[in-house]
Amino acid sequence: MSPAPQRVLSIIPPMTQLNTPYPSTAYLTGFLRSRGVFAVQEDLALALVLKLLSRDGLLALREAIAALPLPRGDRIEAFEQRFDDYLLSIEPVLAFLQGRDATLMHRIAGRAFLPEGPRFEALDAYVDTDGGDPMAWAFGALGVHDRARHLATLYLNDIADVLRDAVDARFEFVRYGEQLAASQPSFEPLAAALAEPPNLIDRRLHDLTLHALKRHAPTIVLVSVPFPGAVYAAFRIAQTIKAQDPAIITVLGGGFVNTELRELSEPRVFDHFDFVTLDAGERPLLALLDHLQGKRSRSRLVRSFVRDAETKTVRYINFAEAEVPFADTGTPTWDGLPLDRYLSLLDMLNPMHRLWSDGRWNKLTVAQGCYWKKCSFCDVSLDYIARYEAAGATLLADRIEAAIAETGHSGFHFVDEAAPPKSLKALSAELQRRRLAISWWGNIRFEKTFTPALCRQLAASGCIAISGGLEVASDRLLALMNKGVSVDQVARVTHGFSDAGILVHAYLMYGFPTQTVHDTVDALELVRQLFAAGCIQSGFFHRFACTVHSPVGRDPAAYGITLRPLPPTRFARNDVGFVDPSGVDHDRLGLALKKALYNYMHGIGLDQDVRHWFADIGMTVPRTRVARRRIATALASAA
């Protein structure tokens, strides 16, 4: 007698994006259905937030507060004092953020409807450019809807702060319990957290998990963990499943696993998960399904960690088998996800970051992997970067049409590491040929293939924004990074996009090996000139982090640094500390860089000497070596 067909449930665990579904389960569900497998999906991240941010959720939170010893802290006291106002406003605010009641924006924007907690104090730091309204610089006289969404987001963040103070100090809307997993060599902190009595948040997640099991009756549950901030909840979900029905097979995978658990040897992980899979999930899942159906032995699993039943040790099994071609991975499906219940938030006023949290984007991939795969700071040795495959324009356009038909949304976020220009050109032509009216944005490399003519074509096909790595904005360091672009080239490419009406966001980096204080000052001057010339409109500075899978981590001597020894690792391994002989205080410099960038994005301080920003943090820095008209000259040479 043959085994019963498998029923697969894919779960997005808390916490991930709240404005749109994280795409991993949509990809896996679409792929499995294309192979005739019963497959469904649940977003428990959204479900948990909606459960906590409800009238019942706030009443339960007040009960948790009542059990706390005194004193309870200022944020909790402020919440209690205006609890009735929170109870009255919570469901209307969610309806507004879900797009079900736009008329509420007028009351919210008027600043008399919402109870305003400590998060609203940040409004006092906004630059008042008109002598009256401190938010006018961000939203303008007509931006009532944006203003209301920003205020509503602050309101939800106030409640999240109370949940953190009163229920779980690890709670955040995105980075939930991140410190338990991110580059955490030992499983002990996570094991200790899982052994604690469940708190209010844990109990809500427990109930949601049981409800999903009852609704779908799965035989296999896939838990996709993209970030360290989703690991704790993923293990709580698996804990609930195993307590309810140990026969249900649980599988852990996703971006966090692919980068940080590649040397997994901790057997206690398998008290919760039966299998842990690496890299693209299609081939490991097909092998696992065959194994569970008795069609292949355990020794023929693909890229899977298991626990040996006799020795209780962890084994990695990787039977050599061809990957599923990118063109054969099927069309993602959002069927089963409550698209009308996602929250369109407006947290950061950075123009590009707004796209991440604002609106419901259908997420698609133009190509698997990265066609460049040489940047020295990137995990170029891992599958999600190293294995490059592009799909044809016809197939991509078919997937876009299918997504629009299923979701009713025509906005697309292409989630590539770097979308190849050749593919984007072909896709744009196909979208125009089909007369498909969509809006799309994604990440690219600022390479010279993106001519002004191509930029205009991309804009005509619906491109509204692009992001790319300018990184350290230094030709010397860009060469050391093997970035394959120069500052002048970036200026010309970004100017072409901007001229075409496309928002340009620059990823910026500081603290790269051998970067000096003078390099940092020069980089900020180049960034200033790029903003002043209208080349870029958005940017973000992040501190360089060395990872064990990057060229820097694999050959630190080539970059003039020494790695700090890592402790013995049984669980997560990714970031690694290093010693840079330059001895530069990059953290302090970062404060000036971020403040300057924040102002540049709003047109402030573009005529000032960049040394001004370092004076604000009490540092005296050298004059920049960059010519005052460096970017203008680069643009003129291309005219």
N, C-alpha and C positions, 0 to 999 in steps of 0.2 A: 504494500500500500504506500503510495507516494505521499510525502509531507504536504500539509495544507499550504496554500499560497501565502507568501509573506505579506504583511501589511505594515508599511513604513510611515512613521510619523517623524517629520523633521521639525525641530524646535529652535527658535531664536531665543536665547536666554537673556535675562536682564544683566547688564544694561547695554543697550545699543541705541541707535537713533530713534527719536520719537516722532519725527515728521514723515518718515517713509520707511518701508520695510528694508532691513538689511538683506542683500540679495542672495546670500548663500543658499537659503532654503528654497527660494524661487528657482535657482539654477538646478539644485538637486532634484526637486520635485518634478520639474519639467523633464529632466533627463530620465528619471526613473519611469515616468509615465510613457515616455517615448519608447521604452523597452518593455512596456506591458505590465509594469509593476504597480500595484495599488500604492499610491503615495499621496500623503496629505501634509499640511504644514500648519504651525501655530506660532504666533509671535507673543511669547509670554512676557517679553520686555514691555511692550505696550500694554498688555493686559494687566500686569502688575501695577504700573503707574496709574492706569485708570481706576483700578480697585482702591489704591491708596488715596487718590485725589477724587474722592467722591464724598457725599454727605456721610455715608456709613464709614468710610475710611477716616474722615476727620473725627467722627464720634469715637471711633476706636483709638485714634491717636490721643484724644483727650483722656480716655481711660488709662492709657499707658502713662501719660503725664501725671495723673493723679497718684500713681503708684511710686513716683520718684521721690526721693528725699529732698528736703529743702537745703540750701537754695537751689533753684532749678536753672538759673541763667537768664540773661536779659532777653534772648530770642524767644525762649519758651514763655516768659512772662508777657512779652509783647503779644504773642500769639493768643495766650489765654485771655488777655484783656479785651481783645477784639474777636473772640471766637465766634460769636453770633454773626458778625459780619463775614467771616470766612465761610461759615456754614451757609449763609444766604447766597454768597457770590460764587462758590466753587463750581457748581454745575453750569450756570450761565457762562462762566469764563471758559470752561472746557468746550461748550457748544460754540462759542465764538472762535476759539483756536482750531476747532475742527471744521470751521467754515459753515456751520449750520445757523449762525445768528450774527450776521455782519453788522446789524443795526446797533449792537451793544458797544461798538467801537466808540461811539460818541460819549457814552457815559464813562467808559474806562479812560478815554483820553482826557476827560474833564477833571480827573484826579480826585473825584469825590465818591466814586463807587467802590473802589478796591480798598481794603485795609492795607496800609503801607508799612511794612516792617523794615528791618535793617538793610535789606538789599536796595531799597529805594534811596538810601543815603548816597549811593554812588552817583545819583543824578546831580548832586551838588558839585561833583568834580567836572561836569561837562563845561566846555568853553561856551560862554554866553557871548555870541557875536552881535546880537541886535539890541542889547541893553534890557531885554525883557525876559523872553522865554529861553531857559537854559537848554532846551532840547531842539530849538529851531535849527541849529547847525546840522543836526543829524537827520531831521525829518522834513523840515521846511514847513511853510504855512499850510500846505494842502495834504501833508502826509498823516492824516488822522488815523488811517488804518494801521500803518506801520507803528506809529506812536502807541496805539492801543495794544498792539501785539507785544511791543517791547515792555510796556508796563505790566501786561498780563504774565509775561515770562518772568519778570522780577518777582511778581506775586507767587508764582509756582516755586521759584527758587527759595523764597522765604519759607514756604511750607516744607521744602526738602531739607532746609537747614534745621527746622524743628524736628523732623524725622531723624536726622542725624544726631541731634542733641538728646532726644528723648528715647529713641528706640535702638539705633545702630550707628555707632560712630563711623562706620565704614561706608555709609550710604551716600551715594551721589547719583544723579540722573544718568551719568555716563560711566564714570570710573568707580563702579561699585566694588569695594573690597580689593581694589587694584593691587595694594601692597602685599596681599596674600599670595600673589601669583607672579607679578612682573619680575623677571630675572631672579626668581626665588629658588635658590639651590635646594632647599629642604622643603619637603611636604608638610613638615610639622606645624607651621602656623596655620595652614589651611585645614589640616586634620583637627587641630584644636578648635578652630572656629566651627567646623562641622559637628563637633561633639558637644557644643554648647546647646542648652535648651533653646528651642526655636523662639525667636522674638516675633513681634507683630508682623514684620515684613516677611519673615520666613513662613509664618503660618498662612499668610495670604498666598504666597507662591506655592505652598504645599496644596492648598485648596484648588488653585488654578491648574496645577499639574494633574491632580486626580480628575478634575473635570475634563481635561483633554484626553486622558486615558479612557474615561467612560464614553466620551463622544466618538472616539475613533477606534477603540479596541485594537491598538497596534500590537504586532509581534516584535517589531524592531523600532527603537527610538534613536534618531540621530540628533545629537546636540552639537550645534555649530558655534564655536567660540572664536569670534574674530579678534577680541582684545582681552588683555589681562583683567579689565573691569567687568568681564562677563563670566569669569571662571568660578567665583564663589557660588553664584546663583546656579550655574550649570551643574555643579556638584550637588547642590541642594535638590535640584530637580531629579538627578539620578538617584539620590538617596531616597527620595519619596517613591520613585518608580520601583526600586528594589524592595522597599518595605511593603509596597502594595502587591507586587507580583514579581518575584525573583526570576520567573521564566521569561519575562520580557528582555530582549537583548538590547543593551544600551551601548552606543558607539559615540566616541568623542572625536571631533575633528575641527578644522577651521584654522584661521590665520594664526592665532596664538599657538596652537599645537604645531603648526608648520614651521614656526620660527623658534619657539622656545622649548619644545619637548622632544627635540630630535635625538637626545641622549637619555631618554626616560628609562629609569631603572627602579622606580619606586613601586613596589607591589601593592601598596595600599590604594593606589589609584584604581586598581581593578576590584576593589570592594564596591565601587560605584559604576565603573564602566567595564564591559566585557571586552571591548576592542577600542584601540586608539589608532586612528589612521592618519597618515601624512599626505600632504600635498593635494593635488587635484583629486577630488573624491570619487570620480566616476569609475575608474578601474578598480580601486579597492572595494567599492560597494558591490560591483558586479561579482568580484571574486568572493566576497563575504556571503552574498545571497546564494551563490552556487554552493558554497561550503555548508550553509545552513539547510540547503535542500538536499544535501548528501551527494552533490555532483562533483565535489573536489575535496581533497584532504586539507587539513589545517596547514600543512606544510606548503601549500600552494596559494596561500593568501598573498596579497600584494600590499606592500608598505603599511604593515599593521603590527602594532605591539599587542602582545597577549601575555597572560600570566600562566606559567606552567602549573598544572594542577598538582603535580607531585612535589616539585622543588619549591614552589611558590615564588620563583624568580621570574623576572620579566624577560621575554624573548622578542626580538624583532624579526619579522618574517617578510621577505620581499622576493617573491617568486617573479622571475623575469617575464614580463608580459608587456606587449605594446600598449601605449597610452591610447585612450579614446581620442580620435582626432577632434580638434576644436569644432570643426564643422558638423560633427556628429553628436555633439553634446546636447542637442535638443534646444527647444525654445523655452526660456524661463517662463514660469507661470506664477501669477499672484493669486490664483484661485484659493479661496479659504482664508485669506488675510483680510481683515476689516479695513479696507482702504478709506472708508468714510470716517474712521475714528482716530486717525493719526493727527498729531498736534503740530500745527504750523507755528513754530516758535520764532522769536527774534531775540536771541540772547546777545550775540556779539554784533557790534556795529560795523565790523570789518566787511566790506562788500562781498568778498568771495565766501567768507565764513557764513554769511547770511544764506547763501544758496544751500549750504549743508543742512541747515536747520529749518529752512523756509520752503514750504511747498512739498508736494508728493511727487518725487522723481522716479520714473522707471529706470532702474539701473541695468545697464548692459555693458558688455565688453566688446570692443572692436577687434582686439587681438589678444591671444594668450601670451603672457610674458612680455619681455622688453626687447625691442629690436636692437637697442644700443648695448645694454648689459655690460658696461665697462666702468661705471662710476665707482670710485674707490670707497665711498662711504655706504654703498648699497649692498644688500644681501644677494649679490649677483650669482653666488654659487647655489642658491636655492631654486627649486623647480618653478616657483611662481614668477621668478625673474628670468631664469636661464632658458627655459623651454619656450621658444617663440613660435607661434603659429598665427597666421592671419586668416580671417574669413573673407569670403568674397562679398562684394557690395550687394549683390542680389539677395544673398542669404541674410545679411544684416538688415536690409530694408524689409525683408519678409518678417524678421523677428520684431522689428519696430512696429509694423502694421498689426501683427498679432498682439503685441502688448497694448497698443492703443485700443484695439477692439475689446480686449479683456478688461482693462482697467478704466477706460474712459479718460485717461490722462495722456497728454501729448508732450510732456516734458521728459527729457532723457538726460541722465548723468552717465557718461561713458567712464567706467571706473578702471580704465587701463593704467598700468604703470606709466606708459607714455604712448599715446595713440600714434601710430605711424602716419606720416603725412600722405604717403601714397594711398593708404586705405581710406583716410579721411577725404581725400580728393575724389576717389571713386565713389564713396558713399554719398558725398554731397551731390555729385552728378546724378546718382540714382534717385536720391530724394527729390531733386528738382524734376527729373524725368517723370516720376510718379506724381508730382505735384502734391507731395506730402507736407503739410504745414505743421512742423514740430519746432520745439525749442530744445537746444541741447548745449551741454558744456562738458569739459573734461580736461585731462592733463596731457601735456605734450612736452617735447624738448624744443627749446628755442633755436632751431636750426634753420639754415638759410633756405632750405626747401620751401619754407613757408614764405613765399613771395607775397607782395601786396596783392597781386591778382588772385592768388589762392586764398588769401585772407578774405577778400571780397566774396569769393565763391562760397567759402564756409559760412560767412554771414548770411548770404542769400539762401542757404539751405537751412538756416535756423540756429546757427551757433551764436550764443549770447555771451559766453565767457570761456576763457581758457586760463589754465595755471601751468606754470613751469618753473624749473629750478634755475634761478640766478645764483643761488647759494652764497658764496663769499664775496661776490662782486669784485674779484681780483683776478687779473689774467694769470699771475703766477700761481695762485692757489687753484684756479679753475684747471690749469694744466696739471697740477699735482693731483687733483681729483679725477683726472682723466674724463672731464665732463664733456669735452668735444665741442665746446662753444667758447667764444670770447665775449668780453663786455660789449665791444662795438657791434658784434653780430646780434647780441641780445637786444641792444638798443634799436637796431634797424628792424628786427623781426617784430618786437613788441609794438613799435610805432606803426607797422603795417596793420597789425590786429586792431590797435586803437583807432586808426583812421577808418577802418571798416566798421566801427561801431561796436566792437567786441571788448568787453571788460577783460583786463589783463591783471592777473594776480601773480606775484613773484614769491616763490619759496626762497627764503633767505636763511643763512646759516652763520653762526659765529662760534669761535672756539675750535676751529679745525687745526690739526697739528701744524705747528710752526707759524701759526697766525700771530702776528705781533700787534701791539697797540696801534702802531702806525698803519698796519694793514687794515685794522678795524675802522680807524678814522677815514682812510681812503675809501673803504667800502661804503660807509655811510654817505660820503660826498657823492659817490656815483649813484647811489640810490636816490639822493636828493635831486640830482640832475635828471634822473629818469622820470621822477614824478613831475618835476617842473616842466619837462619837455612833453608831458602828456603820453609817455610811453607806457607807464603802468599806473593803475588806479588803486591797487590793493596789494598788500604784502603781509608777510608774517616772518619774524625772526625766531628761529629755534636754535637751541644749543646743540652743537654736534655731540652725538653719542656714538661711541665705538661699539660695534657688535661683533660677535665671534665669527659670523659668517661673511663679513665684508673683507675686501682686500686689505684695508687698514688693520682689521683684527687678525688677519691671517699672516700679514707680513709687516708688523709695526715698525721694524727697523728702517724700512724703506721710506717711512714717513717721519722719522726722527723721534719716535716716542718709544716708551717701554710700557708694556701692559702690567697692570697689577695682578698678582696671583689670584685666581678664582678658588673659592673653597670647593671641596668635593661636592659634586652635583648628582643628585638623584631625581630631581624634578626639573625645574625650569632653568634655562641657560641662554642668555642673549647678550645683554649689555655687559661690557667689561670696562673697568676703570683703567686709566692710563696716566703716565707721568710725562708731561711735556716740559722739556728743559727750559723753554722760554719763561716759564713761571708767571705768565700773564693771568691777571684776575678777570677771567672772562665773565664770571657771574656778575661782577660789578659793572663791567662794560655793557652787558646785556640790558641792564636797567635803562641806560641812556639810549641804546639802539631802539628798544621797544617804545620808549616815550617819543622819540623823534618820529618813528614810523607812524605811530598813532596820530600825530599831528599832521604829518605829510598827507595821510589819507584824507584829511579834511581841509587840505589846502593851507595849512598854517605853518609858518616858519620856513617856507621854501626859499626865502631870500636871505636867511640867516646863515652865518658861519656855523658849520656843524659842531665846532668846539663848544658852542653854547649848551648843547644837550649834555655834554660830559661835565660841564661846570655845575649843572643841576645836581649831580651825584657826588660833587666834591672832588672831581678829578681834573688835573691839568694834563692836557694831551697835546701832542705836536700838531702843527699846521698840516693840512692835507697836502700831499704831493700831486694830487690830481688837478689837471688844468681846469680852470673855471668853466670852459666851454668844451670839455672833452666829449660829452654826449651830443651837443649841438654840431660839433665838427664831424662826428661819426655819421650823423643823419644827413648832413649836407653832402658828404662824400658819396652817398648812395642816391642822391637826387638826380 
